[in-house]
Amino acid sequence: RSVADIQVLAENMDEAGLLWGPTCDRMEDELKAKLHEMGRFPLRHSRALGDTEDAARTKLRQWIHDTEDPEIEGQVRGLVVPRLDFNAMWPVYAGAYHTVRGQQIDHVLMLGCNQSGLGAGVILTGLGFQSPLGIMDVDTAMIDGLVERLGDEVLRHELDHITEHGPEMQVPWLQECIGPATPIAAVLVPDPLMPEDEEDPGVSHEAFAEAARDVIASLGGRTLVVAAVDLSHVGPQAGEPRPVDDQRRFDVERHDRELLGQFTGGESGPFLDEVKRTRNPTRWSGLGPMTMLLDIVQPTTVELIDYRQMMLDEKGLAMLSDASLALA
C-alpha cells in the first residue's frame, strides 16, 4: 500500500475513535456525559429474560420456585454467582438468590471481571443499571465514600464497564428477590495473576478492599457483596488441543471442586496460593472478584450451593463451569 493509502486508513480510524488521541478522548467524554445524564447503563444483556417486565418476572419466579432453598445458616453477607446465560445456569443463579430472598438489604456492592477493558486496577462506576424489571439506581452514598477514600482515579476508566455483562446479569435477580429500592455500586476487579501495569497501576486490590470495608461499616444497615464470575474455560476455543469429552468434564469438575474447597476456607491468601501452585490449568476467569469478595466480607463460613458445567456447542469446542456460594 502507498503512504497515501495508509494515511487515509489512519484518518478513517481516527474519525471512528479507533486511535488514541483527541478524537477518541472526545468520543469517550461524550459517551460518559450521555450515560451520566441517564444515570445508568442501558438495558442490554438481561433483555434475554423477556421483552416485558411481566415476562421476565414470570420466568424468574418459575426458576426460583423450581429451585430448592439451600437454607444457609447465619446472615449472608456475600455471594458468588454466575455471569453466563440465564437459560443454562438458572439453577445456579436461583440457588444463590434464594439465600437473600425477601430479606432487608440496604446496599449492594457488585464485583465484576474486567476481561476486555483498557484500564488497570479496580474500576468503579457512578452509574446504575437497567433490566427488564426496571432501573436499579446507583448507590451515591457508597460511591461518595469510596471516592473520598480512593480519589477520582477509581472512576477514571469507568467506560470499561460497558464491556462487562456480569453485573447487569444480577440486577433482575436482585430486583425480584430483595426489591427495586436497594441501590447498587459496581466495580471491576482485575485478575490477580496478571502483571501490574507499573506506569499506570490504578487502584490496588488491597486499597479497594480496605476502603470498601470502611465504607460498608460507615453506611450501617446491611450490605450484600456479590461476585459475578465464571470458573473454568476449556476446549479448543480456550487453546486446548482436543475437544471436551466426558473424561475432560470429569477432570475439570474434580479440579474445580478442589479449588472451590480451598475457597470455602474463607481466606484469599491460601486460595490464591493454590491457584498459583497449580498455575490455573483450566483458566478460571473470576479470581479477581472472588478474592476481593473474601477480603471485603471476611466471612466466618463459606458454603457451596451449586456447581454446573455448560457446553457451548455439540462438538466439544468449548465448555465453561460456574458455581454459587454463600458467605455468612
SELUM-923119 format. One record per residue (C-alpha): x, y, z; residue number from 1; residue in one letter. Coordinates in nm, 3 decimals, padded with zeros to 5 digits. Layout:
// residues N
        u        v        w    n  res
        X        Y        Z  NUM    a
...
//
This chain:
// residues 328
        u        v        w    n  res
   00.000   00.000   00.000    1    r
   00.112   00.357  -00.065    2    s
   00.176   00.615   00.207    3    v
  -00.140   00.793   00.091    4    a
  -00.346   00.476   00.144    5    d
  -00.206   00.433   00.493    6    i
  -00.278   00.797   00.571    7    q
  -00.641   00.761   00.457    8    v
  -00.676   00.445   00.669    9    l
  -00.535   00.624   00.974   10    a
  -00.766   00.921   00.921   11    e
  -01.069   00.692   00.894   12    n
  -00.966   00.501   01.207   13    m
  -00.916   00.826   01.396   14    d
  -01.258   00.951   01.283   15    e
  -01.412   00.631   01.421   16    a
  -01.228   00.673   01.752   17    g
  -01.006   00.370   01.697   18    l
  -00.678   00.553   01.757   19    l
  -00.555   00.711   02.080   20    w
  -00.579   01.087   02.058   21    g
  -00.812   01.388   02.080   22    p
  -01.091   01.231   01.874   23    t
  -01.101   00.918   02.089   24    c
  -01.091   01.127   02.408   25    d
  -01.375   01.348   02.283   26    r
  -01.593   01.048   02.193   27    m
  -01.530   00.890   02.534   28    e
  -01.619   01.215   02.710   29    d
  -01.939   01.245   02.506   30    e
  -02.040   00.888   02.587   31    l
  -01.969   00.940   02.957   32    k
  -02.176   01.258   02.960   33    a
  -02.466   01.083   02.787   34    k
  -02.460   00.790   03.030   35    l
  -02.439   01.015   03.335   36    h
  -02.730   01.220   03.205   37    e
  -02.929   00.894   03.202   38    m
  -02.778   00.788   03.536   39    g
  -02.744   00.424   03.432   40    r
  -02.621   00.182   03.174   41    f
  -02.891   00.096   02.917   42    p
  -03.070  -00.237   02.907   43    l
  -02.851  -00.488   02.723   44    r
  -02.773  -00.850   02.818   45    h
  -03.053  -00.905   03.073   46    s
  -03.301  -00.850   02.791   47    r
  -03.270  -01.227   02.736   48    a
  -03.523  -01.273   03.020   49    l
  -03.800  -01.128   02.808   50    g
  -03.920  -00.816   02.633   51    d
  -04.158  -00.713   02.911   52    t
  -04.142  -00.691   03.289   53    e
  -04.422  -00.947   03.325   54    d
  -04.243  -01.199   03.102   55    a
  -03.917  -01.154   03.291   56    a
  -04.079  -01.181   03.636   57    r
  -04.273  -01.489   03.535   58    t
  -03.956  -01.664   03.423   59    k
  -03.760  -01.564   03.733   60    l
  -04.036  -01.673   03.970   61    r
  -04.071  -02.008   03.797   62    q
  -03.699  -02.070   03.822   63    w
  -03.695  -01.976   04.190   64    i
  -03.997  -02.199   04.254   65    h
  -03.821  -02.490   04.081   66    d
  -03.502  -02.449   04.287   67    t
  -03.461  -02.573   04.642   68    e
  -03.374  -02.318   04.911   69    d
  -03.022  -02.409   05.034   70    p
  -03.115  -02.282   05.384   71    e
  -02.782  -02.126   05.468   72    i
  -02.729  -02.067   05.840   73    e
  -02.628  -01.721   05.954   74    g
  -02.672  -01.388   05.778   75    q
  -02.550  -01.399   05.420   76    v
  -02.311  -01.109   05.353   77    r
  -02.165  -01.221   05.021   78    g
  -02.248  -01.433   04.719   79    l
  -02.055  -01.590   04.433   80    v
  -02.288  -01.608   04.132   81    v
  -02.263  -01.694   03.759   82    p
  -02.238  -01.449   03.473   83    r
  -02.334  -01.697   03.199   84    l
  -02.656  -01.748   03.005   85    d
  -02.972  -01.743   03.221   86    f
  -03.132  -02.036   03.043   87    n
  -02.831  -02.262   03.101   88    a
  -02.739  -02.156   03.455   89    m
  -03.068  -02.056   03.614   90    w
  -03.047  -02.322   03.891   91    p
  -02.712  -02.178   03.999   92    v
  -02.845  -01.821   03.998   93    y
  -03.166  -01.918   04.177   94    a
  -02.987  -02.119   04.444   95    g
  -02.773  -01.818   04.531   96    a
  -03.051  -01.561   04.539   97    y
  -03.277  -01.789   04.743   98    h
  -03.044  -01.713   05.035   99    t
  -03.143  -01.344   05.048  100    v
  -03.496  -01.361   04.910  101    r
  -03.734  -01.131   05.094  102    g
  -03.463  -01.003   05.330  103    q
  -03.377  -00.643   05.409  104    q
  -03.069  -00.544   05.207  105    i
  -02.973  -00.176   05.226  106    d
  -02.680  -00.169   04.983  107    h
  -02.538  -00.393   04.710  108    v
  -02.171  -00.386   04.611  109    l
  -02.124  -00.572   04.282  110    m
  -01.784  -00.711   04.185  111    l
  -01.731  -00.791   03.817  112    g
  -01.445  -00.912   03.597  113    c
  -01.251  -00.681   03.367  114    n
  -01.165  -00.910   03.077  115    q
  -01.192  -00.664   02.787  116    s
  -01.145  -00.320   02.938  117    g
  -00.846  -00.091   02.892  118    l
  -00.799   00.041   03.243  119    g
  -00.576  -00.101   03.516  120    a
  -00.658  -00.164   03.879  121    g
  -01.002  -00.167   04.040  122    v
  -01.253   00.042   03.844  123    i
  -01.570   00.190   03.993  124    l
  -01.868   00.330   03.806  125    t
  -02.101   00.604   03.922  126    g
  -02.386   00.463   03.714  127    l
  -02.681   00.240   03.793  128    g
  -02.825  -00.042   03.582  129    f
  -03.140  -00.130   03.394  130    q
  -03.306  -00.468   03.342  131    s
  -03.645  -00.576   03.207  132    p
  -03.775  -00.527   03.564  133    l
  -03.679  -00.160   03.571  134    g
  -03.399   00.061   03.698  135    i
  -03.164  -00.015   03.987  136    m
  -03.030   00.321   04.097  137    d
  -02.666   00.388   04.176  138    v
  -02.570   00.391   04.544  139    d
  -02.445   00.750   04.566  140    t
  -02.361   00.720   04.936  141    a
  -02.133   00.423   04.872  142    m
  -01.980   00.584   04.562  143    i
  -01.907   00.907   04.752  144    d
  -01.749   00.713   05.038  145    g
  -01.525   00.512   04.806  146    l
  -01.417   00.816   04.603  147    v
  -01.343   01.008   04.923  148    e
  -01.103   00.734   05.031  149    r
  -00.956   00.637   04.694  150    l
  -00.975   00.954   04.486  151    g
  -01.119   01.014   04.139  152    d
  -00.867   00.764   03.998  153    e
  -01.106   00.482   04.084  154    v
  -01.361   00.627   03.837  155    l
  -01.121   00.722   03.555  156    r
  -01.182   00.418   03.334  157    h
  -01.548   00.358   03.416  158    e
  -01.634   00.307   03.048  159    l
  -01.469  -00.035   03.088  160    d
  -01.799  -00.139   03.249  161    h
  -01.962  -00.128   02.905  162    i
  -01.761  -00.436   02.804  163    t
  -01.864  -00.646   03.106  164    e
  -02.209  -00.805   03.136  165    h
  -02.173  -00.981   03.473  166    g
  -02.313  -00.707   03.698  167    p
  -02.616  -00.643   03.478  168    e
  -02.699  -01.015   03.476  169    m
  -02.751  -00.996   03.854  170    q
  -02.981  -00.693   03.852  171    v
  -03.313  -00.867   03.770  172    p
  -03.247  -01.133   04.034  173    w
  -03.178  -00.865   04.292  174    l
  -03.486  -00.667   04.189  175    q
  -03.707  -00.976   04.219  176    e
  -03.559  -01.114   04.541  177    c
  -03.481  -00.805   04.752  178    i
  -03.694  -00.540   04.583  179    g
  -03.637  -00.247   04.348  180    p
  -03.542   00.017   04.607  181    a
  -03.197  -00.112   04.706  182    t
  -02.921   00.089   04.531  183    p
  -02.614  -00.066   04.369  184    i
  -02.246   00.020   04.329  185    a
  -02.041  -00.180   04.079  186    a
  -01.667  -00.226   04.037  187    v
  -01.449  -00.427   03.801  188    l
  -01.164  -00.620   03.960  189    v
  -00.853  -00.724   03.762  190    p
  -00.715  -01.077   03.753  191    d
  -00.457  -01.105   04.035  192    p
  -00.242  -01.336   03.818  193    l
  -00.189  -01.068   03.554  194    m
   00.121  -00.849   03.587  195    p
   00.057  -00.500   03.719  196    e
   00.097  -00.201   03.488  197    d
   00.391  -00.028   03.654  198    e
   00.336   00.301   03.472  199    e
  -00.039   00.322   03.545  200    d
  -00.131   00.067   03.815  201    p
  -00.464   00.222   03.910  202    g
  -00.630   00.148   04.244  203    v
  -00.483  -00.164   04.404  204    s
  -00.677  -00.466   04.529  205    h
  -00.564  -00.406   04.887  206    e
  -00.655  -00.036   04.884  207    a
  -01.002  -00.102   04.748  208    f
  -01.075  -00.387   04.990  209    a
  -00.980  -00.169   05.288  210    e
  -01.183   00.125   05.158  211    a
  -01.486  -00.096   05.093  212    a
  -01.475  -00.240   05.444  213    r
  -01.457   00.111   05.590  214    d
  -01.742   00.244   05.376  215    v
  -01.967  -00.053   05.446  216    i
  -01.912  -00.007   05.820  217    a
  -01.980   00.367   05.799  218    s
  -02.301   00.327   05.599  219    l
  -02.464   00.099   05.852  220    g
  -02.750  -00.129   05.762  221    g
  -02.679  -00.445   05.565  222    r
  -02.460  -00.457   05.257  223    t
  -02.462  -00.756   05.024  224    l
  -02.138  -00.804   04.828  225    v
  -02.177  -01.008   04.508  226    v
  -01.903  -01.151   04.286  227    a
  -02.026  -01.228   03.931  228    a
  -01.776  -01.475   03.785  229    v
  -01.705  -01.776   03.568  230    d
  -01.479  -02.063   03.666  231    l
  -01.313  -02.293   03.411  232    s
  -01.276  -02.231   03.037  233    h
  -01.167  -02.544   02.848  234    v
  -01.167  -02.692   02.498  235    g
  -01.010  -02.589   02.165  236    p
  -01.163  -02.241   02.184  237    q
  -00.967  -02.196   02.508  238    a
  -00.645  -02.315   02.345  239    g
  -00.661  -02.686   02.433  240    e
  -00.565  -02.945   02.170  241    p
  -00.866  -03.179   02.200  242    r
  -01.244  -03.141   02.216  243    p
  -01.408  -03.169   02.556  244    v
  -01.521  -03.528   02.623  245    d
  -01.666  -03.698   02.932  246    d
  -01.323  -03.761   03.080  247    q
  -01.226  -03.397   03.038  248    r
  -01.551  -03.289   03.203  249    r
  -01.481  -03.523   03.495  250    f
  -01.126  -03.392   03.536  251    d
  -01.242  -03.030   03.521  252    v
  -01.510  -03.087   03.783  253    e
  -01.260  -03.255   04.013  254    r
  -01.020  -02.962   03.978  255    h
  -01.299  -02.706   04.020  256    d
  -01.429  -02.870   04.336  257    r
  -01.081  -02.893   04.486  258    e
  -01.027  -02.522   04.426  259    l
  -01.375  -02.436   04.550  260    l
  -01.292  -02.632   04.863  261    g
  -00.993  -02.404   04.914  262    q
  -01.216  -02.100   04.859  263    f
  -01.458  -02.218   05.129  264    t
  -01.171  -02.182   05.376  265    g
  -01.265  -01.814   05.368  266    g
  -00.918  -01.661   05.322  267    e
  -00.795  -01.515   04.995  268    s
  -00.425  -01.582   05.058  269    g
  -00.434  -01.964   05.073  270    p
  -00.692  -01.972   04.791  271    f
  -00.474  -01.764   04.560  272    l
  -00.163  -01.959   04.662  273    d
  -00.332  -02.278   04.546  274    e
  -00.425  -02.117   04.214  275    v
  -00.065  -02.012   04.164  276    k
   00.068  -02.353   04.266  277    r
  -00.148  -02.529   04.009  278    t
  -00.093  -02.249   03.751  279    r
  -00.467  -02.216   03.690  280    n
  -00.477  -02.504   03.436  281    p
  -00.845  -02.460   03.348  282    t
  -00.830  -02.081   03.320  283    r
  -01.060  -01.961   03.597  284    w
  -01.158  -01.608   03.497  285    s
  -01.321  -01.487   03.819  286    g
  -01.023  -01.486   04.052  287    l
  -01.019  -01.108   04.099  288    g
  -01.379  -01.068   04.217  289    p
  -01.363  -01.389   04.423  290    m
  -01.052  -01.286   04.618  291    t
  -01.190  -00.934   04.661  292    m
  -01.514  -01.080   04.797  293    l
  -01.325  -01.275   05.063  294    l
  -01.115  -00.972   05.157  295    d
  -01.417  -00.742   05.194  296    i
  -01.660  -00.978   05.367  297    v
  -01.403  -01.171   05.577  298    q
  -01.661  -01.449   05.629  299    p
  -01.695  -01.692   05.915  300    t
  -01.838  -01.958   05.685  301    t
  -01.847  -02.016   05.309  302    v
  -02.085  -02.277   05.168  303    e
  -02.106  -02.418   04.816  304    l
  -02.465  -02.406   04.689  305    i
  -02.444  -02.541   04.334  306    d
  -02.197  -02.627   04.058  307    y
  -02.269  -02.674   03.686  308    r
  -02.089  -02.709   03.355  309    q
  -02.206  -02.557   03.028  310    m
  -02.110  -02.691   02.685  311    m
  -02.110  -02.413   02.428  312    l
  -02.157  -02.649   02.133  313    d
  -02.218  -03.016   02.049  314    e
  -01.864  -03.075   01.916  315    k
  -01.688  -03.010   02.245  316    g
  -01.509  -02.700   02.121  317    l
  -01.572  -02.510   02.445  318    a
  -01.702  -02.568   02.795  319    m
  -01.738  -02.331   03.090  320    l
  -01.821  -02.401   03.451  321    s
  -01.991  -02.196   03.719  322    d
  -02.084  -02.221   04.085  323    a
  -02.277  -02.034   04.350  324    s
  -02.156  -01.991   04.708  325    l
  -02.278  -01.804   05.014  326    a
  -02.055  -01.617   05.257  327    l
  -02.205  -01.572   05.602  328    a
//
